[in-house]
Structure formats: structure tokens, C-alpha cells
Amino acid sequence: MPRARTTIRAAAVATATGLALSLAAALPAAADTVPSPGYPVEESALTPFLGQEIVWAECPEPELVAADLECTEFEVPLDYGDPDGARLTIAASRAAATDPEERLGLLLINPGGPGGPARHMPAALSGTSAHGVYDLIGMDPRGTGASSPLDCGVEFPMIRPRASDAEISTDTREKIRYARACDAAEGDRFPHMTTANTARDMDVLRAASGEERINYLGYSYGTYLGPVYGSLFPERLDRSVLDSSIHPDGVWRDVFLGQAPAGTANMERYTEWLAEHDDVYGFGTDPEGIVALFDETSARLDEEPRDDVPNVELVDGATFDLLAFSASRDQGYWDVNSWFLRLLVDGEPVPGEEFEQPEMDPVFDMSMDLFSAVVCEAEWPDRLGLYHQQSREYRDAHPYGTGALWTAPQACTFTRNAPTEKPVELVRDGYPETLVIAADHDANTFYEGGPVMAERLESPLLTVTDEGGHGFYLMRDPYTGELGHPCVNAVVDSYLIDGVVPEDTECGGIPRPGSPEVSTFDGDPGLLLTDVERPNEWLLPTAPR
């Protein structure tokens, strides 16, 4: 069960972001005359943007109004090298600091992606200690949410982890079709949808807000966006937290390829736990035998899919694989998840009733079109044979990871609209030490990325041990609503609020079930399947999941 991301989605239903735009003219003299290496032109050429007035007003979406957020819109150039050219509208939300006398400034929050909108994020952190001293800001990155969203006009093709040879070939044809559609519909904007330009948009928001510096909290993909901002504008970044860090040398294909073996490692530790508790769950005493049982179930459901599971249209083999993947990483609910998987393995009815999930404005959805544009900022192989070979290898070796999902070619392989600049080289030269967080079994951003990022930025690393989750600071349990990971919260609060830079440290993850008995979970088991129909949002390196 995707614990943290489910909570953030729920927060998005009760959260908001808004608008208010006003272009003014006066840029502070220092910014008017001192060029920054973060922009491809002198900042004087950007005066209409950096000097615009930010006006906070009621949000247009009822979800954000209900969350007591304020909203704004501001303008940025599509191409920072051509500030007189086309413009984009960027949308942001704010939860103002509840203790103005102790206010430390802005805390920009990014939930991950690339492609994840952010205006719901301030509501997720509302009422916390950080909210007391920071204005919480959620800015939808350019191209997603309410920020001049991209629209290729066709659905992004997704290949299932255990894809057949025929499905691998079909997916390639579909990716070609998708890339051509994006080139036709958004070819003029695709090359400018880069992490560097999103970082520049953040700096426009900073300047227009009258702030000398910003503070930053980024999850998953956001752990790349933050250091990019710091590398471009080191004098303008203060405290920053990188939660569930990517590998700085892996953008972007290697980050995705690392998800599959990390998923397999989670399945190994989960089946070992199941084998130790065969007397309760009855899966067997051999971890490999349990995996074989899951394989048999997946194959059976491919032949005879189930349409009688509450709140899920169809449970086929691919859905079962994704369920097992999710269950394996979520050690805090291994008991509940095992009870549910047992019903599917045995072909037993799943109790529970259909419930109507709350409708959410599509403006809060993950944008796969922006995802496709941003990941193209890095180089991708051009040999289809390599993609197909790796897809066959990964589907067989990692069916309960991401399998063939990211070994398949992406739009980057076929687009005719390459980015206008190379990825930013990450350096920390002029801004304070950041705090890097990584979990040892994270299957979205595999653990090795955390230590490398911390070393690259000469900053401390907080390791979350025995933990397969993704996104930890101020994440809530989806069932109890309580904040999880108190150790992580304490370390981050001490850093963000009190300015205490920790040494490298460890925090334990969500505890495994201690002495499992037959589950007494009295909720609707359909809750466990809430997000199965949209696996891309928790298989991507997004956070919170």
C-alpha cells in the first residue's frame, strides 16, 4: 500500500492552489545590475519577470480553498535566452507561516515526478512545526498542473513489467506514435521543459516575492531540482532537504533501471518474512517457493482475470504483480497485505463494498507529457536492440520490480525536439549544507543514490534503515492519519527550524509487524487497491508515493 503518496493525494483533495497575477516593473537595483550564472542572459533583461508583483488570493479549485491555501499566478519566459518571446503562466499556492514573529522565509516544496504538480503540498504540511516558521509554497512546475500544462493529445503508453516479446514490440510502435504526437502538438515547448528552467522559474518566484533567499524541501525528483537550483543560484538558496534522493549521476535512464533490482530486493526480504511466519499466512517456508506461488497466481490471473474485487475494475496478472510489488516494500503493513494477497492466491472472495472515490480536479494529476519532456534533458540510447534486450532480461529477473517498464524505449528515443541545454552539473559552492535522506530499500530512488548525492554536495546523510518506503519527512499513515517516522521528523525539524546540521545518522523505518496474528484489520480491503489502476505514479521516481 503506497502509504505516503496516498496521504498526499488525500491532502490534494483537501488542498488548494490559486491565482493572482500582476506584472509590475521595479526590480531591486542589485538584481538589476548583477548578472547571475543561473540565467543565460543578464538579469536586467528579465526585469519584467523578476519585478512583477505577486498577489495572493483565493484559489480557483475548491480542494485548495477547503485547505485554506492562497494562490497566485506569475509569468516566466518560455525560453530564458529569449525573454521577449513566448511566455508561460506558473501557478503556486501558499500556506503562510502561522507564527509570523518567528518566520524564517519561504519553503518551496516539490513532490517529485518529473510531472508532479505541487500546489497541494502546503496542505500536507499544514499545522506542523515547519509551517509555524515558514510560508509553505507549492509551485506547479512549468508544463504540469495549472502551469501552462503540456498536452500531447494522446495517452502515454505504459508497458507492463512482465511484458511478452510481442508486447515489447507493440510498445515500441506506441512510443513512436506518442513521440510524433508530442512533436506535433508541443514541439515548440518540449525543448524548454527542463529542470534548469523550472529552477529559474523558482528564482522568478523568489525575486517577485521580495525574498533574498529561499528554503527548499524536495522529494524524489525534487531531490534533483533542489541541487540544480543551488548550482545555478548558490547565493539564493538557504536550508534545503532532499528526501529520497536520486543518484546524481543517473539522470535519467539509470535512475529508472535501478528501480527494478531494488524492487526484487524488497520481494526477497518480504518472502523471507513470510517464510518465517508460515504458521500464520500459509505461503510456505521457502522464500523461492513463495515467489513461485506468486508467479503461478500471476499466470492464472492472466488467463482468468478477476472482476469481483471491490473497487478494482480487473485484477489480471499485471495487476497482481504490482500488488505484490507494493506489498513487499511496505513492511509496516506486511500482515494486512499478506492477508489480502492470500485471498488472491487462493482464489477466494475479497470482502468489502464498492466505495465511490472522491473526484479530484485533473489539474492535480501527474503529467506524463511533462515527464516525457523533462527526462529527455539527458541522453538516451538510440539502439532499439539494446532496449529490447534489456526489456527481456528485466521482465524475467525483476517481475516484482518494475521489470520491462523502464527498459523500454521512451519518447526521448524518437523525438525530433531535443532540449536546448545539457543537464546542470551539480555542485555546492556558496550555499549551506543540505540534508540528504535515503532509505535502504527504497524501490523508487534506490539507496546508492543517497550516499553519492551527500558526498557530491559535501553534506550529511540521514539513512532510514529497514524501510522500503519513499518520502519520509512529515508523511502520514493512510489509515491512522498519524505522522510516521518520528526520528526523521525530529532530525529534519532541528535542521530546518533550528539550523542544526546533523552528522551522518540513521533512523529506523516503520517497524515490521512484531508477533503477527491473523489480521484484525477492520477497514475496507478495497483501500489496499485504491491506486493500482494508476501504477505509473508510484513506479516513477516520484514522491511522496
TABEL-V640288 format. One record per residue. N is the residue number from 1. RES is the residue in three letters. SS is DSSP state (@ for helix, = for strand, . for the rest). OMEGA is omega as a letter, one per 20 degrees, with the letter a starting at -180 (* if undefined). D_LAST is the distance of its C-alpha to the last C-alpha in Angstrom with 1 decimal. Layout:
N|RES|SS|OMEGA|D_LAST ; N|RES|SS|OMEGA|D_LAST
This chain:
1|MET|.|a|9.6 ; 2|PRO|.|a|5.8 ; 3|ARG|@|a|7.1 ; 4|ALA|@|a|5.5 ; 5|ARG|@|r|3.5 ; 6|THR|@|r|6.8 ; 7|THR|@|a|8.7 ; 8|ILE|@|r|8.0 ; 9|ARG|@|r|9.0 ; 10|ALA|@|r|11.8 ; 11|ALA|@|a|12.7 ; 12|ALA|@|r|13.0 ; 13|VAL|@|a|15.4 ; 14|ALA|.|a|17.3 ; 15|THR|.|a|17.0 ; 16|ALA|.|r|19.0 ; 17|THR|.|a|20.2 ; 18|GLY|=|a|23.7 ; 19|LEU|.|r|26.6 ; 20|ALA|.|a|29.9 ; 21|LEU|=|r|31.5 ; 22|SER|=|r|34.7 ; 23|LEU|.|r|36.1 ; 24|ALA|.|a|38.6 ; 25|ALA|.|a|40.5 ; 26|ALA|.|r|41.1 ; 27|LEU|.|r|39.0 ; 28|PRO|.|a|39.7 ; 29|ALA|@|a|42.5 ; 30|ALA|@|a|40.7 ; 31|ALA|@|a|37.9 ; 32|ASP|@|a|40.6 ; 33|THR|@|a|42.5 ; 34|VAL|.|r|40.3 ; 35|PRO|.|r|38.5 ; 36|SER|.|r|35.0 ; 37|PRO|.|r|34.0 ; 38|GLY|.|r|30.6 ; 39|TYR|.|r|32.4 ; 40|PRO|.|r|34.5 ; 41|VAL|.|r|37.2 ; 42|GLU|.|a|38.8 ; 43|GLU|@|r|37.2 ; 44|SER|@|r|40.3 ; 45|ALA|@|a|39.5 ; 46|LEU|@|a|36.2 ; 47|THR|@|a|38.0 ; 48|PRO|@|a|37.3 ; 49|PHE|@|a|33.6 ; 50|LEU|@|a|33.5 ; 51|GLY|.|a|36.0 ; 52|GLN|.|a|34.6 ; 53|GLU|=|r|34.2 ; 54|ILE|=|r|30.9 ; 55|VAL|.|r|31.4 ; 56|TRP|.|a|28.9 ; 57|ALA|=|r|29.4 ; 58|GLU|=|a|28.0 ; 59|CYS|=|r|24.9 ; 60|PRO|.|a|25.6 ; 61|GLU|.|a|22.7 ; 62|PRO|@|r|23.4 ; 63|GLU|@|a|19.8 ; 64|LEU|@|r|20.1 ; 65|VAL|@|a|23.7 ; 66|ALA|@|a|22.7 ; 67|ALA|.|r|20.5 ; 68|ASP|.|r|23.5 ; 69|LEU|.|r|22.3 ; 70|GLU|=|a|24.7 ; 71|CYS|=|r|24.3 ; 72|THR|=|r|26.2 ; 73|GLU|=|r|26.7 ; 74|PHE|=|a|28.4 ; 75|GLU|=|r|29.8 ; 76|VAL|=|r|29.3 ; 77|PRO|=|r|31.1 ; 78|LEU|.|a|29.6 ; 79|ASP|.|a|31.4 ; 80|TYR|.|r|32.0 ; 81|GLY|.|r|35.0 ; 82|ASP|.|a|36.5 ; 83|PRO|.|r|35.9 ; 84|ASP|.|a|38.6 ; 85|GLY|.|a|36.8 ; 86|ALA|.|a|34.1 ; 87|ARG|=|r|31.7 ; 88|LEU|=|r|28.1 ; 89|THR|=|a|27.0 ; 90|ILE|=|a|24.0 ; 91|ALA|=|a|22.4 ; 92|ALA|=|r|21.1 ; 93|SER|=|a|20.7 ; 94|ARG|=|r|21.9 ; 95|ALA|=|a|22.0 ; 96|ALA|.|r|25.3 ; 97|ALA|.|a|25.8 ; 98|THR|.|r|27.2 ; 99|ASP|.|a|29.7 ; 100|PRO|@|a|31.4 ; 101|GLU|@|r|34.0 ; 102|GLU|@|a|31.4 ; 103|ARG|.|r|29.4 ; 104|LEU|.|r|28.2 ; 105|GLY|=|a|27.1 ; 106|LEU|=|r|24.1 ; 107|LEU|=|r|20.5 ; 108|LEU|=|a|18.6 ; 109|ILE|=|r|14.8 ; 110|ASN|=|a|12.7 ; 111|PRO|.|a|8.9 ; 112|GLY|=|a|8.9 ; 113|GLY|.|i|10.1 ; 114|PRO|.|a|12.9 ; 115|GLY|.|a|13.3 ; 116|GLY|.|r|10.8 ; 117|PRO|.|a|13.2 ; 118|ALA|.|a|13.4 ; 119|ARG|.|r|16.0 ; 120|HIS|.|a|14.0 ; 121|MET|@|r|12.8 ; 122|PRO|@|r|16.2 ; 123|ALA|@|a|16.1 ; 124|ALA|@|a|13.0 ; 125|LEU|.|a|15.3 ; 126|SER|.|r|18.5 ; 127|GLY|.|r|21.1 ; 128|THR|.|r|19.9 ; 129|SER|@|r|22.3 ; 130|ALA|@|r|20.9 ; 131|HIS|@|r|21.5 ; 132|GLY|@|a|25.0 ; 133|VAL|@|a|25.9 ; 134|TYR|=|r|23.8 ; 135|ASP|=|a|23.6 ; 136|LEU|=|a|19.9 ; 137|ILE|=|r|19.5 ; 138|GLY|=|a|16.8 ; 139|MET|=|r|18.3 ; 140|ASP|.|r|17.2 ; 141|PRO|.|r|17.9 ; 142|ARG|.|r|21.0 ; 143|GLY|.|a|20.6 ; 144|THR|.|r|17.6 ; 145|GLY|.|r|17.4 ; 146|ALA|.|a|20.9 ; 147|SER|.|r|21.8 ; 148|SER|.|a|24.3 ; 149|PRO|.|r|21.7 ; 150|LEU|.|r|22.5 ; 151|ASP|.|r|23.6 ; 152|CYS|.|r|24.9 ; 153|GLY|.|r|26.1 ; 154|VAL|.|a|24.8 ; 155|GLU|.|r|21.7 ; 156|PHE|.|a|19.7 ; 157|PRO|.|r|20.7 ; 158|MET|.|r|18.3 ; 159|ILE|.|a|19.9 ; 160|ARG|.|a|18.9 ; 161|PRO|.|a|18.5 ; 162|ARG|.|a|21.9 ; 163|ALA|.|r|23.8 ; 164|SER|.|r|27.6 ; 165|ASP|@|r|29.9 ; 166|ALA|@|r|30.7 ; 167|GLU|@|r|27.1 ; 168|ILE|@|r|26.6 ; 169|SER|@|r|29.7 ; 170|THR|@|a|28.7 ; 171|ASP|@|r|25.3 ; 172|THR|@|r|27.3 ; 173|ARG|@|r|29.6 ; 174|GLU|@|r|26.7 ; 175|LYS|@|r|25.2 ; 176|ILE|@|r|28.7 ; 177|ARG|@|a|29.0 ; 178|TYR|@|a|25.7 ; 179|ALA|@|r|26.7 ; 180|ARG|@|r|30.1 ; 181|ALA|@|r|28.8 ; 182|CYS|@|r|26.7 ; 183|ASP|@|a|29.7 ; 184|ALA|@|a|31.9 ; 185|ALA|@|a|29.7 ; 186|GLU|@|a|28.1 ; 187|GLY|@|a|30.0 ; 188|ASP|@|a|31.3 ; 189|ARG|@|a|28.0 ; 190|PHE|@|a|25.9 ; 191|PRO|.|a|27.5 ; 192|HIS|.|r|26.7 ; 193|MET|.|a|22.9 ; 194|THR|.|r|22.3 ; 195|THR|@|a|20.4 ; 196|ALA|@|a|23.8 ; 197|ASN|@|r|24.6 ; 198|THR|@|r|21.5 ; 199|ALA|@|r|22.5 ; 200|ARG|@|r|25.9 ; 201|ASP|@|r|24.7 ; 202|MET|@|a|23.2 ; 203|ASP|@|r|26.7 ; 204|VAL|@|r|28.4 ; 205|LEU|@|r|26.4 ; 206|ARG|@|a|27.5 ; 207|ALA|@|a|31.1 ; 208|ALA|@|r|31.4 ; 209|SER|.|r|30.1 ; 210|GLY|.|a|33.0 ; 211|GLU|.|r|30.8 ; 212|GLU|.|a|32.0 ; 213|ARG|.|r|28.7 ; 214|ILE|=|r|25.0 ; 215|ASN|=|a|22.5 ; 216|TYR|=|r|18.9 ; 217|LEU|=|a|15.4 ; 218|GLY|=|r|13.0 ; 219|TYR|=|r|9.5 ; 220|SER|.|r|9.2 ; 221|TYR|.|r|11.6 ; 222|GLY|@|r|12.7 ; 223|THR|@|r|14.2 ; 224|TYR|@|a|16.6 ; 225|LEU|@|a|17.4 ; 226|GLY|@|r|18.5 ; 227|PRO|@|r|21.0 ; 228|VAL|@|r|22.2 ; 229|TYR|@|a|23.2 ; 230|GLY|@|r|24.8 ; 231|SER|@|r|26.7 ; 232|LEU|@|a|28.0 ; 233|PHE|.|a|28.7 ; 234|PRO|@|a|29.1 ; 235|GLU|@|a|31.5 ; 236|ARG|@|r|29.1 ; 237|LEU|=|r|26.0 ; 238|ASP|=|a|26.3 ; 239|ARG|=|a|23.6 ; 240|SER|=|r|20.2 ; 241|VAL|=|a|17.2 ; 242|LEU|=|a|15.0 ; 243|ASP|=|a|11.9 ; 244|SER|.|a|10.6 ; 245|SER|.|r|13.5 ; 246|ILE|.|r|14.3 ; 247|HIS|.|a|17.8 ; 248|PRO|.|r|20.2 ; 249|ASP|.|a|22.5 ; 250|GLY|.|a|20.0 ; 251|VAL|.|i|19.4 ; 252|TRP|.|a|18.6 ; 253|ARG|@|a|19.5 ; 254|ASP|@|r|19.7 ; 255|VAL|@|a|16.1 ; 256|PHE|@|a|15.3 ; 257|LEU|@|r|18.1 ; 258|GLY|@|a|16.9 ; 259|GLN|@|a|13.8 ; 260|ALA|@|r|16.3 ; 261|PRO|@|r|18.4 ; 262|ALA|@|r|15.5 ; 263|GLY|@|r|14.4 ; 264|THR|@|r|18.1 ; 265|ALA|@|r|18.5 ; 266|ASN|@|r|15.9 ; 267|MET|@|r|18.0 ; 268|GLU|@|a|21.1 ; 269|ARG|@|r|20.3 ; 270|TYR|@|a|19.2 ; 271|THR|@|r|22.4 ; 272|GLU|@|r|24.4 ; 273|TRP|@|r|23.3 ; 274|LEU|@|a|24.2 ; 275|ALA|@|r|27.5 ; 276|GLU|@|a|28.3 ; 277|HIS|.|r|27.9 ; 278|ASP|@|a|29.6 ; 279|ASP|@|r|31.9 ; 280|VAL|@|a|29.2 ; 281|TYR|@|r|27.0 ; 282|GLY|.|r|29.7 ; 283|PHE|.|a|27.8 ; 284|GLY|.|a|30.3 ; 285|THR|.|a|31.1 ; 286|ASP|.|a|30.3 ; 287|PRO|@|r|26.8 ; 288|GLU|@|r|27.9 ; 289|GLY|@|r|29.5 ; 290|ILE|@|r|26.3 ; 291|VAL|@|r|24.6 ; 292|ALA|@|r|27.7 ; 293|LEU|@|r|27.4 ; 294|PHE|@|r|23.9 ; 295|ASP|@|r|25.4 ; 296|GLU|@|r|28.2 ; 297|THR|@|r|26.0 ; 298|SER|@|r|24.0 ; 299|ALA|@|a|27.4 ; 300|ARG|@|a|28.9 ; 301|LEU|@|r|26.1 ; 302|ASP|@|r|26.6 ; 303|GLU|@|a|30.3 ; 304|GLU|.|a|29.9 ; 305|PRO|.|r|26.6 ; 306|ARG|=|r|26.1 ; 307|ASP|.|a|26.0 ; 308|ASP|.|r|26.5 ; 309|VAL|.|a|23.1 ; 310|PRO|.|r|22.2 ; 311|ASN|.|r|19.8 ; 312|VAL|.|a|19.3 ; 313|GLU|.|a|21.8 ; 314|LEU|.|r|22.4 ; 315|VAL|=|r|21.3 ; 316|ASP|.|a|22.7 ; 317|GLY|@|a|22.4 ; 318|ALA|@|r|19.4 ; 319|THR|@|r|17.5 ; 320|PHE|@|r|18.7 ; 321|ASP|@|a|17.6 ; 322|LEU|@|r|13.9 ; 323|LEU|@|r|14.3 ; 324|ALA|@|r|15.9 ; 325|PHE|@|a|13.4 ; 326|SER|@|a|10.6 ; 327|ALA|@|a|13.4 ; 328|SER|@|a|14.6 ; 329|ARG|@|a|11.8 ; 330|ASP|.|a|11.4 ; 331|GLN|@|r|14.9 ; 332|GLY|@|r|15.0 ; 333|TYR|@|r|15.3 ; 334|TRP|@|a|17.2 ; 335|ASP|@|a|20.2 ; 336|VAL|@|a|18.8 ; 337|ASN|@|r|17.0 ; 338|SER|@|r|20.2 ; 339|TRP|@|a|22.3 ; 340|PHE|@|r|20.4 ; 341|LEU|@|r|20.7 ; 342|ARG|@|r|24.3 ; 343|LEU|@|r|25.1 ; 344|LEU|@|r|23.9 ; 345|VAL|@|a|25.8 ; 346|ASP|@|a|28.9 ; 347|GLY|.|a|28.8 ; 348|GLU|.|r|29.0 ; 349|PRO|.|r|28.3 ; 350|VAL|.|a|24.9 ; 351|PRO|.|r|25.9 ; 352|GLY|.|a|24.4 ; 353|GLU|.|r|25.0 ; 354|GLU|.|r|23.6 ; 355|PHE|.|a|22.0 ; 356|GLU|.|r|21.6 ; 357|GLN|.|a|18.1 ; 358|PRO|.|r|18.4 ; 359|GLU|.|a|18.9 ; 360|MET|.|r|17.1 ; 361|ASP|.|r|18.7 ; 362|PRO|@|a|17.7 ; 363|VAL|@|r|17.8 ; 364|PHE|@|a|14.2 ; 365|ASP|.|r|13.0 ; 366|MET|.|r|11.6 ; 367|SER|.|r|14.9 ; 368|MET|@|r|15.6 ; 369|ASP|@|r|19.0 ; 370|LEU|@|r|18.0 ; 371|PHE|@|a|15.8 ; 372|SER|@|r|19.0 ; 373|ALA|@|a|21.1 ; 374|VAL|@|a|19.3 ; 375|VAL|@|r|19.0 ; 376|CYS|.|r|22.7 ; 377|GLU|.|r|23.5 ; 378|ALA|.|a|23.8 ; 379|GLU|.|r|26.3 ; 380|TRP|.|r|25.6 ; 381|PRO|.|r|28.1 ; 382|ASP|.|r|30.7 ; 383|ARG|.|r|31.9 ; 384|LEU|@|a|30.7 ; 385|GLY|@|r|32.2 ; 386|LEU|@|r|29.7 ; 387|TYR|@|a|26.7 ; 388|HIS|@|r|28.3 ; 389|GLN|@|a|29.3 ; 390|GLN|@|r|25.9 ; 391|SER|@|r|24.4 ; 392|ARG|@|a|27.0 ; 393|GLU|@|a|26.4 ; 394|TYR|@|r|22.7 ; 395|ARG|@|r|22.7 ; 396|ASP|@|a|25.3 ; 397|ALA|@|a|23.9 ; 398|HIS|.|a|20.1 ; 399|PRO|.|r|19.8 ; 400|TYR|.|r|17.0 ; 401|GLY|.|r|15.2 ; 402|THR|.|r|14.8 ; 403|GLY|.|a|18.6 ; 404|ALA|.|a|20.3 ; 405|LEU|.|a|17.4 ; 406|TRP|.|r|17.6 ; 407|THR|.|r|21.2 ; 408|ALA|.|r|22.4 ; 409|PRO|.|r|23.8 ; 410|GLN|.|a|22.0 ; 411|ALA|@|a|23.7 ; 412|CYS|@|a|24.6 ; 413|THR|@|a|27.1 ; 414|PHE|.|a|29.0 ; 415|THR|.|r|28.7 ; 416|ARG|.|a|31.9 ; 417|ASN|.|a|30.3 ; 418|ALA|.|r|29.3 ; 419|PRO|.|a|27.8 ; 420|THR|.|r|30.5 ; 421|GLU|.|r|29.6 ; 422|LYS|.|r|28.2 ; 423|PRO|.|a|25.1 ; 424|VAL|.|r|25.9 ; 425|GLU|.|a|27.0 ; 426|LEU|.|r|25.0 ; 427|VAL|.|r|27.5 ; 428|ARG|.|a|27.7 ; 429|ASP|.|r|31.1 ; 430|GLY|.|r|31.8 ; 431|TYR|.|a|28.8 ; 432|PRO|.|r|28.0 ; 433|GLU|.|r|26.0 ; 434|THR|.|r|22.3 ; 435|LEU|=|a|20.0 ; 436|VAL|=|r|17.8 ; 437|ILE|=|r|15.1 ; 438|ALA|=|r|14.2 ; 439|ALA|=|a|13.5 ; 440|ASP|.|r|16.1 ; 441|HIS|.|r|14.1 ; 442|ASP|.|a|10.8 ; 443|ALA|.|r|10.7 ; 444|ASN|.|r|8.7 ; 445|THR|.|a|11.1 ; 446|PHE|.|a|14.0 ; 447|TYR|.|a|15.9 ; 448|GLU|@|r|19.0 ; 449|GLY|@|a|17.6 ; 450|GLY|@|r|17.5 ; 451|PRO|@|a|21.2 ; 452|VAL|@|r|22.3 ; 453|MET|@|r|20.6 ; 454|ALA|@|r|22.2 ; 455|GLU|@|a|25.5 ; 456|ARG|@|a|25.4 ; 457|LEU|.|a|25.0 ; 458|GLU|.|a|27.3 ; 459|SER|.|a|24.9 ; 460|PRO|=|r|23.7 ; 461|LEU|=|r|20.9 ; 462|LEU|=|a|19.1 ; 463|THR|=|r|18.0 ; 464|VAL|=|a|15.9 ; 465|THR|=|a|17.9 ; 466|ASP|.|a|17.5 ; 467|GLU|.|r|13.7 ; 468|GLY|.|a|11.3 ; 469|GLY|.|a|8.1 ; 470|HIS|.|a|6.1 ; 471|GLY|.|a|6.8 ; 472|PHE|.|a|9.9 ; 473|TYR|.|r|12.3 ; 474|LEU|.|r|12.9 ; 475|MET|.|a|9.8 ; 476|ARG|=|r|11.4 ; 477|ASP|.|a|11.9 ; 478|PRO|.|a|11.5 ; 479|TYR|.|a|15.1 ; 480|THR|.|a|17.0 ; 481|GLY|.|a|15.4 ; 482|GLU|.|r|16.4 ; 483|LEU|=|r|15.0 ; 484|GLY|.|r|13.9 ; 485|HIS|.|a|15.0 ; 486|PRO|@|r|18.3 ; 487|CYS|@|r|19.6 ; 488|VAL|@|a|16.9 ; 489|ASN|@|a|17.4 ; 490|ALA|@|a|21.1 ; 491|VAL|@|a|21.2 ; 492|VAL|@|r|19.2 ; 493|ASP|@|r|21.2 ; 494|SER|@|r|24.4 ; 495|TYR|@|a|23.6 ; 496|LEU|@|a|22.5 ; 497|ILE|@|a|25.0 ; 498|ASP|@|r|27.9 ; 499|GLY|.|a|27.6 ; 500|VAL|.|r|27.8 ; 501|VAL|.|a|26.7 ; 502|PRO|.|r|25.9 ; 503|GLU|.|r|27.1 ; 504|ASP|.|a|24.8 ; 505|THR|=|r|23.5 ; 506|GLU|=|r|21.4 ; 507|CYS|=|r|19.4 ; 508|GLY|=|r|18.9 ; 509|GLY|.|r|15.6 ; 510|ILE|.|a|15.1 ; 511|PRO|.|r|18.5 ; 512|ARG|.|r|19.2 ; 513|PRO|.|a|21.3 ; 514|GLY|.|r|24.7 ; 515|SER|.|a|27.3 ; 516|PRO|.|r|25.7 ; 517|GLU|.|r|27.8 ; 518|VAL|.|a|27.4 ; 519|SER|.|r|24.4 ; 520|THR|.|r|25.5 ; 521|PHE|.|a|22.2 ; 522|ASP|.|r|23.8 ; 523|GLY|.|r|20.9 ; 524|ASP|.|a|20.6 ; 525|PRO|@|r|19.2 ; 526|GLY|@|r|18.1 ; 527|LEU|@|a|15.2 ; 528|LEU|@|a|13.9 ; 529|LEU|@|a|14.0 ; 530|THR|.|a|12.7 ; 531|ASP|.|a|10.2 ; 532|VAL|@|a|12.3 ; 533|GLU|@|a|14.3 ; 534|ARG|@|a|11.6 ; 535|PRO|.|a|10.3 ; 536|ASN|@|a|10.3 ; 537|GLU|@|r|7.2 ; 538|TRP|@|r|5.2 ; 539|LEU|@|r|8.5 ; 540|LEU|.|r|9.0 ; 541|PRO|.|r|8.7 ; 542|THR|=|r|6.3 ; 543|ALA|.|i|4.6 ; 544|PRO|.|a|3.8 ; 545|ARG|.|*|0.0
